[in-house]
Amino acid sequence: MKEQELIKKVEDYLIDSNSIFVKNSVEYIGVRENYVISNERPKNYYFLSYHSVVDKNNIYSTNSYFVLIDKVSETICYIIGPQSLEKIEE
């Protein structure tokens, strides 16, 4: 899957789920090889990040999030935030 397709997939998901994020802030970071989350078998993931402004009046209120997309099924599996781990069930 191409970098721009991955970014579009994440942006579409964030819009559909009414997540707060800064438009055009999703960045492709790379691929995680044989990464294990929870008790699952190791998987290969595409790894993206995005930034979210929490308070528009405070320039220091930006949170960073990371998105893991299964490399085989090309589905969003996890969104990892500063204080959260969200498993996406599709």
N, C-alpha and C positions, 0 to 999 in steps of 0.2 A: 504494500500500500504506500502511496506517495505521501510525502510530508504534508502537502496542502490538503490532501484528502483526509488525513488524520486530524489536522487542525479544524477543518470544516465539520467533521463528525463530532468533535468535542464541543465546538461552538454551538452546533445545532442542539446537542443534548442539553447544554447549559441554558439555552433559550427556552427549549421545551419544558424544562423542569423549573423554570422561573428562578434560576440561580442568579445571584448578583455577581457580575464580573465586568471587567473593563473590556469593552469591545476591542477586538484586534490585539488582545494581550496574550493569546494562547501561543506558546512557543514549543517547537519540537526539540526535545533534548537528545533522544537517542533510543537505543534498544537495550533492554536489560536481558541478559542471557541467563536461563535457568534460575529465575528468581522465585523464591518460595514465600508465600504469604499464608499465614494461618497454617493449617495442617494439610494444605493441598500439595499435590505433586509439583515439582519444579516446572515452570512454564516460561516461555519467552514472551516478553511484553514490549510494545511500543511505549515509550515513556515521554509524556508531555507535561508542561507546567503552564499555569496561568496565574494572573494576579487579580485580586479583587479589592476594590476600595470600599472600606467599611463606612467611613465618614468622609464625605466630600469636603468638609470644612477642616479636616485634619490630614495634612499630607503624609503623616506617619502612620496612617491607619490602613495600610495595605497588607493583605494576607496573601501568602503564596500557597497554591494548591498543586498537587501532582495527580495526573491521570494515567492509569495503566490500562492499555488496550491489548487484549489477547492477540498475539501475532497470527494465530491459526484461524480463529473464528472472526477476527476483526471486530469484536464487540468490546464496549467499555466495561471493564470489570470492577475497577476501584477508583475512587476519588479520595485522595489523602490530603487532609487539611491540617492547619496548625494544631488543632485539638480534636481531630476526628479521622475515622477510617470508615468510609461508606462503601459497602459492597453493593454493586448494581446488579439487580436481578432482572434479566430480560428473557 
